[in-house]
Amino acid sequence: MRVGEICIRDVVCADRDTPVQEAARLMRSHHVGNVLVVENGARGRTPVGIVTDRDIAVGVVAVGVAASGLTVGELMGGDLITIPEDQGIFETAEQMQRHGIRRLPVVDRQGLLVGMITVDDLLDFLTMHLSELSRAIARERRKEIEARP
């Protein structure tokens, strides 16, 4: 299975000049833990950074930085990691583990935003398939008992 098939397509985005307070409002109103920072071009949106609720809590509020006047472009980390939409889910999980991250922007071959995949999305997908396997094993066991009492 490819991440492009299970990623969330409706991604909350902002540009670099978006105030941090507005990013926090976006996270709250959309019930998400991050805002993807993008550059809007003629072809589409290109991911350039990410700001999480933790970035705001730890990097702004906890150290007493005034949020007013601060933009997501100033707060976002460098070197955003993205993944191609045709990457497999297990490779994606390994990449998240290796880099210690919980979410990755998914891009097409031109580097344009397709969606976002999170650890929670991967867990939901895997849990659903493990549950289906468990039910299949139980059905086979019942069939065996009925066929050979």
PAZAPA-4460 file (N, C-alpha, C; in steps of 0.05 Angstrom, whole numbers, plus 32768, in hexadecimal, padded with zeros to 4 digits):
% residues 149
    n_x    n_y    n_z   ca_x   ca_y   ca_z    c_x    c_y    c_z   seq   type   mol
   8011   7FE8   8000   8000   8000   8000   8012   8019   8000     1      M     A
   800A   802D   7FF1   8019   8046   7FEF   800C   805B   8001     2      R     A
   801D   806D   800B   8013   8082   801D   7FFF   8095   800F     3      V     A
   8003   8098   7FF5   7FF0   80A9   7FE6   7FD4   809F   7FE7     4      G     A
   7FD0   8086   7FEC   7FB6   807A   7FED   7FA8   807E   8008     5      E     A
   7FB7   8083   801E   7FAB   8085   8038   7FB0   80A0   8045     6      I     A
   7FC0   80B2   8039   7FC6   80CB   8046   7FAE   80DD   8046     7      C     A
   7FAE   80F0   8059   7F99   8104   805C   7F9E   8119   8046     8      I     A
   7F8A   811E   8036   7F8D   8131   8020   7F87   814E   8028     9      R     A
   7F76   8151   803C   7F6E   816C   8045   7F81   8175   805A    10      D     A
   7F97   8183   8052   7FAC   818B   8064   7FA9   81A8   806B    11      V     A
   7FAC   81AE   8084   7FAB   81CA   808D   7FC5   81D7   8087    12      V     A
   7FC5   81EC   8077   7FDD   81F9   806D   7FDD   8217   8073    13      C     A
   7FF6   8221   8073   7FFA   823E   8077   8013   8246   8068    14      A     A
   8016   8260   8062   802F   8268   8056   8042   8272   806C    15      D     A
   805A   8278   8064   806F   827F   8077   8068   8298   8088    16      R     A
   8058   82AA   807D   8051   82C3   808B   8039   82C1   809D    17      D     A
   802E   82A9   80A0   8017   82A6   80B1   8020   82A9   80CE    18      T     A
   8012   82BA   80DE   8019   82BD   80FA   8015   82A3   8109    19      P     A
   8026   829E   811D   8025   8285   812D   800A   8283   813A    20      V     A
   7FFF   8299   8144   7FE4   8298   8151   7FCF   828F   813D    21      Q     A
   7FD1   8297   8124   7FBE   828E   8110   7FC1   8270   810B    22      E     A
   7FDA   8267   810A   7FDF   824A   8107   7FD3   823A   811E    23      A     A
   7FD6   8244   8136   7FC9   8237   814D   7FAB   8236   814B    24      A     A
   7F9F   824C   8141   7F82   824C   813D   7F7A   8238   8127    25      R     A
   7F8A   8236   8112   7F84   8222   80FD   7F85   8206   8108    26      L     A
   7F99   8200   8118   7F9B   81E6   8124   7F83   81E0   8136    27      M     A
   7F7B   81F3   8145   7F64   81EF   8157   7F4A   81EB   8147    28      R     A
   7F46   81FC   8133   7F2C   81FB   8125   7F2B   81E2   8113    29      S     A
   7F41   81D7   810A   7F41   81BF   80FA   7F48   81A6   8109    30      H     A
   7F4D   81A9   8124   7F52   8192   8135   7F6A   8182   812C    31      H     A
   7F80   8190   8126   7F99   8183   811D   7FB0   818D   812E    32      V     A
   7FC6   817F   812D   7FDD   8187   813E   7FF3   8194   812E    33      G     A
   7FEE   819B   8115   8003   81A9   8105   7FF7   81BA   80EF    34      N     A
   8007   81CC   80E5   8001   81DB   80CD   8018   81D7   80BB    35      V     A
   8013   81D0   80A2   8028   81CC   808E   802D   81E7   8081    36      L     A
   8046   81EF   8081   804E   8209   8074   8054   8203   8057    37      V     A
   8047   8212   8045   804A   820D   8029   8051   8226   801A    38      V     A
   805C   8223   8002   805F   8238   7FEF   804B   8233   7FD9    39      E     A
   803A   8246   7FD3   8026   8243   7FBF   8032   824C   7FA4    40      N     A
   8031   823A   7F90   803B   8240   7F76   8025   823C   7F61    41      G     A
   802C   8241   7F48   8019   823E   7F32   8010   8220   7F30    42      A     A
   8022   820E   7F36   801C   81F1   7F33   800F   81E5   7F4B    43      R     A
   8011   81F3   7F62   8006   81E8   7F7B   8016   81F0   7F93    44      G     A
   8011   81E2   7FA9   801E   81E8   7FC3   8036   81D6   7FC7    45      R     A
   804C   81E2   7FCE   8065   81D4   7FD4   806A   81D6   7FF2    46      T     A
   806B   81BF   8000   8072   81C0   801D   808E   81CA   8022    47      P     A
   8091   81DC   8036   80AB   81E7   803C   80B1   81E5   805A    48      V     A
   809D   81DF   806A   80A1   81DD   8087   8088   81D4   8095    49      G     A
   808B   81D0   80AF   8074   81C7   80BF   8077   81D4   80DA    50      I     A
   8060   81DB   80E6   805F   81E6   8101   804B   81D5   8110    51      V     A
   8053   81CA   8127   8041   81BA   8137   8038   81C8   814F    52      T     A
   8023   81BE   815C   801A   81C9   8175   8030   81C8   818A    53      D     A
   8040   81B3   8189   8057   81B1   819B   806C   81C7   8196    54      R     A
   8071   81CD   817C   8083   81E3   8176   807A   81FD   8183    55      D     A
   8060   8202   8183   8055   821A   818E   8057   8219   81AD    56      I     A
   8050   8202   81B8   8050   8200   81D5   806C   8201   81E1    57      A     A
   807F   81F3   81D5   809A   81F1   81DF   80AC   8207   81D5    58      V     A
   80A9   820F   81BC   80BA   8223   81B1   80B2   8240   81B4    59      G     A
   8099   8244   81BC   808F   825F   81BF   8084   8264   81DB    60      V     A
   806F   8256   81E2   8062   825A   81FC   8074   8254   8214    61      V     A
   8081   823C   8214   8091   8234   822B   80A9   8245   8230    62      A     A
   80B4   8252   821C   80CB   8263   8220   80C5   8281   8221    63      V     A
   80AB   8287   8220   80A2   82A2   8224   80A6   82B4   820C    64      G     A
   80A8   82A8   81F4   80AB   82B8   81DC   8090   82C4   81D5    65      V     A
   808F   82DD   81CE   8076   82EA   81C6   806D   82DF   81AB    66      A     A
   8055   82D3   81AA   804B   82C8   8192   8043   82DD   817E    67      A     A
   803B   82F4   8187   8033   8309   8175   804A   8312   8164    68      S     A
   8046   8313   814A   805C   831A   8138   806D   8303   812E    69      G     A
   806B   82EC   813C   807A   82D5   8134   806B   82C6   811E    70      L     A
   8079   82BD   8109   806C   82AF   80F3   8073   8292   80F3    71      T     A
   8063   8282   80E5   806A   8265   80E3   8084   8261   80D4    72      V     A
   808A   8273   80C2   80A4   8271   80B4   80BC   8273   80C6    73      G     A
   80B9   8283   80DB   80CE   8287   80EF   80D0   826F   8102    74      E     A
   80B9   8262   8106   80B8   824D   811A   80BD   8231   810E    75      L     A
   80B7   822D   80F5   80BA   8213   80E9   80D7   820A   80E9    76      M     A
   80DA   81F0   80EB   80F5   81E4   80EA   8100   81E4   80CE    77      G     A
   8119   81DF   80CB   8125   81DD   80B0   8124   81C1   80A5    78      G     A
   812B   81BE   808C   812D   81A4   807F   8114   8193   8083    79      D     A
   80FE   819B   8077   80E6   818B   8078   80EA   8171   8069    80      L     A
   80E2   815B   8075   80E3   8141   8068   80C7   813C   805C    81      I     A
   80C7   8136   8042   80AE   812E   8035   80B1   8112   802A    82      T     A
   809B   8106   8022   809C   80EB   8016   808C   80EB   7FFD    83      I     A
   8094   80DB   7FEA   8085   80D8   7FD1   806B   80C8   7FD5    84      P     A
   8057   80CF   7FC7   803D   80C2   7FCA   803D   80A4   7FC4    85      E     A
   8051   809B   7FB5   8052   807F   7FAE   8064   806F   7FC1    86      D     A
   806D   807B   7FD7   807D   806D   7FEB   806B   805A   7FFB    87      Q     A
   8076   8043   8002   8067   802F   8011   8063   8037   802E    88      G     A
   804E   802C   803B   8048   8034   8057   805D   802A   806A    89      I     A
   8069   8013   8065   807D   8009   8078   8097   8019   8076    90      F     A
   809E   8021   805E   80B5   8033   805B   80B0   804E   8068    91      E     A
   8098   8057   8066   8090   8070   8073   8092   806E   8092    92      T     A
   8088   8058   809D   808A   8053   80BA   80A7   8052   80C3    93      A     A
   80B8   8045   80B3   80D5   8044   80BA   80E1   805F   80B9    94      E     A
   80DA   806F   80A5   80E5   808A   80A3   80DC   809C   80BA    95      Q     A
   80C3   8099   80C3   80BA   80A9   80DA   80CA   80A1   80F3    96      M     A
   80CE   8087   80F6   80DC   807D   810D   80F9   8087   810D    97      Q     A
   8106   8085   80F6   8122   808D   80F2   8126   80AA   80F9    98      R     A
   8113   80BB   80F1   8116   80D8   80F4   8108   80E2   810E    99      H     A
   80F9   80D0   811B   80EB   80D9   8133   80D5   80ED   812E   100      G     A
   80C6   80E9   8119   80B0   80FB   8112   8096   80EC   8110   101      I     A
   8080   80FA   8114   8065   80EE   8114   8055   80F4   80FC   102      R     A
   805E   8106   80EA   804E   810E   80D3   8061   8115   80BC   103      R     A
   8058   810F   80A4   8068   8115   808C   8056   811F   8076   104      L     A
   805E   8135   8069   804F   813E   8051   8054   812A   803B   105      P     A
   803F   8125   802B   8040   8113   8014   803F   8125   7FFB   106      V     A
   8052   8120   7FE9   8054   8131   7FD1   8053   811F   7FB8   107      V     A
   804D   812D   7FA1   804E   811F   7F88   806A   8121   7F7C   108      D     A
   806D   8118   7F63   8088   8118   7F57   8094   8133   7F53   109      R     A
   8083   8148   7F52   808D   8164   7F4F   8092   8171   7F6A   110      Q     A
   808E   8163   7F80   8091   816E   7F9B   807A   817E   7FA5   111      G     A
   8063   817C   7F97   804B   818A   7F9F   803B   817A   7FB4   112      L     A
   802E   8188   7FC6   8020   817B   7FDC   8009   816A   7FD2   113      L     A
   8008   8151   7FDC   7FF3   813E   7FD7   7FE2   813A   7FF0   114      V     A
   7FF0   8139   8007   7FE2   8134   8020   7FF6   8132   8037   115      G     A
   7FEC   8127   804E   7FFD   8124   8066   7FF7   8108   8071   116      M     A
   800C   80FB   8079   8009   80E1   8086   8014   80E3   80A3   117      I     A
   8006   80D8   80B6   800E   80D9   80D2   8011   80BD   80DD   118      T     A
   801F   80BB   80F3   8021   80A2   8101   8005   8097   8107   119      V     A
   7FF3   80A8   810F   7FD7   809F   8115   7FCA   8092   80FC   120      D     A
   7FCF   809E   80E4   7FC4   8093   80CC   7FCF   8077   80C7   121      D     A
   7FE9   8074   80CB   7FF6   805A   80C7   7FEB   8045   80DB   122      L     A
   7FE8   804E   80F4   7FDD   803B   8108   7FC1   8033   8102   123      L     A
   7FB0   8046   80F9   7F94   8040   80F2   7F94   802B   80DB   124      D     A
   7FA4   8030   80C7   7FA6   801E   80B0   7FAF   8002   80B8   125      F     A
   7FC4   8001   80C7   7FCF   7FE7   80D0   7FBC   7FD8   80E2   126      L     A
   7FB0   7FE7   80F5   7F9D   7FDB   8107   7F85   7FCE   80F8   127      T     A
   7F7B   7FDD   80E4   7F64   7FD3   80D5   7F6C   7FB9   80C7   128      M     A
   7F84   7FB8   80BB   7F8C   7FA0   80AD   7F93   7F89   80C0   129      H     A
   7F9E   7F8E   80D7   7FA3   7F79   80EA   7F89   7F6E   80F5   130      L     A
   7F75   7F7F   80F9   7F5B   7F75   8102   7F4E   7F63   80ED   131      S     A
   7F51   7F6A   80D3   7F46   7F5A   80BE   7F54   7F3E   80BD   132      E     A
   7F6F   7F3E   80C1   7F7D   7F25   80C2   7F75   7F14   80D9   133      L     A
   7F70   7F20   80F0   7F67   7F12   8108   7F4C   7F05   8103   134      S     A
   7F3A   7F13   80F6   7F20   7F08   80F0   7F22   7EF1   80DC   135      R     A
   7F34   7EF4   80C9   7F38   7EDE   80B5   7F42   7EC5   80C3   136      A     A
   7F54   7EC8   80D5   7F5F   7EB1   80E4   7F48   7EA4   80F4   137      I     A
   7F38   7EB4   8101   7F22   7EA9   8111   7F0E   7E9A   80FF   138      A     A
   7F08   7EA5   80E8   7EF6   7E97   80D5   7F01   7E7C   80CC   139      R     A
   7F1B   7E7C   80C6   7F27   7E63   80BD   7F27   7E4F   80D4   140      E     A
   7F2B   7E58   80EC   7F2A   7E45   8103   7F0E   7E3A   8106   141      R     A
   7EF9   7E4B   8104   7EDE   7E41   8106   7ED8   7E2D   80EF   142      R     A
   7EE1   7E32   80D7   7EDD   7E20   80C1   7EEA   7E05   80C7   143      K     A
   7F02   7E06   80D1   7F10   7DED   80D8   7F01   7DDD   80ED   144      E     A
   7EF7   7DEB   8101   7EE8   7DDD   8116   7ECF   7DD1   810C   145      I     A
   7EC1   7DE0   80FA   7EA8   7DD5   80EE   7EAE   7DBE   80DB   146      E     A
   7EC3   7DBF   80CD   7ECA   7DAA   80B9   7ED5   7D91   80C7   147      A     A
   7EE3   7D95   80DD   7EEF   7D7E   80EB   7EE9   7D80   8109   148      R     A
   7ED0   7D7A   8111   7EC9   7D7C   812E   7ED9   7D6B   8140   149      P     A
***
